[in-house]
Each structure stands twice: as structure tokens, then as C-alpha cells.
């Protein structure tokens, strides 16, 4: 391609902007329960995310990524066009800029939206205008829309059950601290097992480590057992604080759950980085591949700098702008404590494992918000701020159309302005 440097520089800039948006919005979701429950301070959350999101993005973010995200555009129709390669470059640039812009607007307002749906909406918009309405695989889009309902309901139901079990086994007992020391290692095992499985199923498959499903379970069980044993000894050393107990009845019990929350935060950050960085680097990799080769490939090989750029953008996004969405999910929906935050994160991780196994496309954001709602429901409907929930639901519905409209505008501008 004649202007390959121009296209690659623009794609890198827009890809960085999109990765920044993922950090500002999506990573804030992964960290919100930890910050909202006071298991981690905002600075500690940024540090955890910086290490584990970046590691997940760079180590497990993908040797190869599909050029056309989630298979929602018919690549054959593009290949049949005379200027198909150039149209795809303009489309991917428009999609990155559109999705990044929508994430900026949403993050500024504290709306937790789906980065996957933002980029999907943007690609649908460009494809409908740039290639033709028939090029969009509407069945795939329908499945994604279905996930709006399925993922929050599933996560909410699981979170409700987990938190009810915490209430019954620990919080309502005569000696809750003794019961916490007995049962929290079991919860640690479940959390470590689920999050390890999320990482293996959603992350490591990109690296070329093709671990069979049976071996994945064995590996997850081994790692979870080690973490649970280590956690047992850490928890055993926590002593009751009678003075603090007077002002907050479950103070020491919540400290026990605080240890657990740090584990879940690290695991969720790694799994999230490995999975969602593709929303920024998938279209970027497509542009780089076409600019270098001049043809549309079904797969795009990834240069190391693309992964590094995606990982860095995510970390900077959380550090500079993540506080808005953290405040919404961690504090405004319902009041969180470490035990409630843990129930929400374990439920979200479990839902992601179920979805990975069944191939249902879900949003990490929708899943976690649903899980937080489930924890709130376990304490009664009055524990939830329904006005905040209503604003979140509206932002979810608007995300795909907003991404599509912005992408159409940017695509038409790029067609006129770029060589």
C-alpha cells in the first residue's frame, strides 16, 4: 500500500485511544468491587491492574487475532471489491476512533458499558455503509444483543446464591470469625479454581498453549488448592479487634474476606487483560497487516509492539480516568463490603467460565454489574439504587447504535480526507 506509514500511524494512535477507553471503563469494572468494598485503595487497584492487566495483555493477549471482530462482517464480500483492502482500513480506523470516543463519553459520565459491544457496534456501522447491509452477519449481532439479558441475569443469580451462603454459613453464626476461618479457604479454592479456569480458557489459548479441557481442570484444581492452603495460614494469623468490632460488627470477618478479594482482583485483572485487549488490537492488527501486505487476510499476525501498545493504553486509561466508573459500580449501585464484593467477583468469573465453555459472547461489564445487583438483592430490593441501575441499562442499550453512528460519520470523513 502506497500510504502504509500514514495508515499504521493513525491505526496505532486510534488503537491506543481505544485501549485507553478499555482501561477507563472496563478495567474499572474489574477493580470496582475491590475498591468499593475497601479491600484495595484506588492506588493499590491501579498498581494491581498495571501489573496483571499488562501481563495478561502482553503474555496472553493473542499470537493471532481475527481481522474481523467476532465474525460479524462477511470478509468474502470485502475481498470481492476492487478497493476492498482500502475500505477495510478506513473501516477499522473509523471503528477504533468511534468506539474510543463512545468509551470516553461513557467513562466521563461513569456509565459502565461494554467495550466489546462498542467495537462491535462500530464495525456494524462501517460495514453497513461501506460494504452493504448484507455484509453484516445479523444473526451474530442478535446473539450479542441476547447476551445483554443472559449474562447479567446469570451472574446476578449466582452472586445471590453465593452471598446467601456467606450469610448462612458465616455472618449469621454465633462465632462468625471462627466460621470465616473455616469456610473462607473453601471459598478461596472456588475463586482461585474459577479464575484460573477463566485465564486458561480465555487467555492462554492465544499464546499457542493448547491445553486440553481435562488438563485445564487438573491445572486449575492444583493452583486453587495451593492458594487455598496458603490462604488458610494467612487467615489463621488474623486476630480479632474488639475495639473495631464495636463500631462495625463484622470488622475482623470482613478483613478475612479482604485477603480473598486481593486474590480475585489479581486473577480477574489478568483474565480481563488477556481477553479484552483484543477489542483494541484486533482492528489495529488488521490495518497493520493490510498496510504491509496490501491484501485482506482472514488472520493477522501480531507484532510485539501492538500488544505492548494495547497493554500500556489499558493501564493509562484506568490510572487517569477509571475513578468515574469505579465510583458507579463499586459504590453507587449498592453498598459493598469485602464479603459482598467477593460474591460478586466469583459470580462474574463463574459466568465467564460458563460462557467460554458454551461459546456465548458475553460482556465482562454486564456480567459484573449483574453480579453486584445479585448481591444487593440478597439484602433486599431497598439495598439497590434503582435510579443508578436505570441509567446503566439505558447506556447499555445505546452502546451499539452509538458506536455504529459514530463509525459511519468517521468512515465517511476518512473516505473524503485520506489518500
TAMO-V747359 format. One record per backbone hydrogen bond with DSSP energy under -0.5 kcal/mol. NH is the residue of the N-H (numbers start at 0). CO is the residue of the C=O. Records with the same first field share a line. If there is no record, write none. Layout:
BEGIN
NH: CO, CO
END
This chain:
BEGIN
3: 0
6: 2
7: 3
8: 4
9: 5
10: 6
11: 7
12: 8
13: 9
14: 10
15: 11
16: 12
17: 13
18: 14
19: 15
20: 16
21: 17
22: 18
23: 19
24: 20
25: 21
26: 21
27: 22
28: 24
29: 25
30: 26
31: 27
32: 28
34: 30
35: 31
36: 32
37: 34
38: 33
39: 33
44: 40
45: 41
46: 42
47: 43
48: 44
49: 45
50: 46
51: 47
52: 48
53: 48, 49
54: 50
55: 51
56: 52
57: 53
58: 54
59: 54, 55
60: 56
62: 205
64: 299
66: 297
68: 66
70: 67
71: 68
73: 134
74: 72
76: 73
77: 73
78: 74
79: 75
80: 77
83: 80
86: 82
87: 83
88: 84
89: 85
90: 86
91: 87
92: 88
93: 89
94: 90
95: 91
96: 92
97: 93
98: 94
99: 95
100: 96
101: 97
102: 98
103: 99
104: 100
105: 101
106: 102
107: 103
108: 104
109: 106
110: 105
111: 109
112: 110
114: 112
117: 113
118: 114
119: 115
120: 116
121: 117
122: 118
123: 119
124: 120
125: 121
126: 122
127: 123
128: 124
129: 125
130: 126
131: 126
134: 131
135: 132
136: 71
137: 135
139: 136
140: 136
141: 137
142: 138
143: 139
144: 140
145: 141
146: 142
147: 143, 144
148: 144, 145
149: 145
150: 146
152: 148
153: 149
154: 150
155: 151
156: 152
157: 153
158: 154
159: 155
160: 156
161: 157
162: 158
163: 159
164: 160
165: 161
166: 162
167: 163
168: 164
169: 165
170: 165
171: 166
172: 169
175: 172
178: 174
179: 175
180: 176
181: 177
182: 178
183: 179
185: 182
186: 182
187: 183
188: 184
189: 185
190: 186
191: 187
192: 188
193: 189
194: 190
195: 191
196: 192
197: 193
198: 194
199: 195
200: 196
201: 197
202: 197, 198
203: 198
204: 199
205: 202
206: 203
207: 203, 204
208: 203
209: 207
210: 208
215: 211
216: 212
217: 213
218: 214
219: 215
220: 216
221: 217
222: 218
223: 219
224: 220
225: 221
226: 222
227: 223
228: 224
229: 225
230: 226
231: 227
232: 228
233: 229
234: 230
235: 231
236: 232, 233
237: 234
238: 236
241: 239
244: 240
245: 241, 242
246: 242
247: 243
250: 247
253: 249
254: 250
255: 251
256: 252
257: 253
258: 254
259: 255
260: 256
261: 257
262: 258
263: 259
264: 260
265: 261
266: 262
267: 263
268: 264
269: 265
270: 266
271: 267
272: 268
273: 269
274: 270
275: 271
276: 272
277: 274
278: 275
279: 276
280: 276
281: 277
283: 279
284: 280
285: 281
286: 282
287: 283
288: 284
289: 285
290: 286
291: 287
292: 288
293: 289
296: 294
299: 64
301: 62
302: 300
305: 302
306: 302
307: 303
308: 304
309: 305
310: 306
311: 307
312: 308
313: 309
314: 310
315: 311
316: 312
317: 313
318: 314
319: 315
320: 316
321: 316, 317
323: 320
325: 321
326: 322
327: 323
328: 324
329: 325
330: 326
331: 326, 327
332: 327
337: 36
340: 336
341: 337
342: 338
343: 339
344: 340
345: 341
346: 342
347: 343
348: 344
349: 345
350: 346
351: 347
352: 348
353: 349
354: 350
355: 351
356: 352
357: 353
358: 354
359: 354
361: 359
366: 362
367: 363
368: 364
369: 365
370: 366
371: 367
372: 368
373: 369
374: 370
375: 371
376: 372
377: 373
378: 375
379: 376
382: 379
383: 380
384: 332
385: 383
388: 384
389: 385
390: 386
391: 387
392: 388
393: 389
394: 390
395: 391
396: 392
397: 393
398: 394
399: 395
400: 396
401: 397
402: 398
403: 399
404: 400
405: 401
406: 402
407: 403
408: 404
409: 405
410: 406
411: 407
412: 408
413: 409
414: 410
415: 411
416: 412
417: 413
END
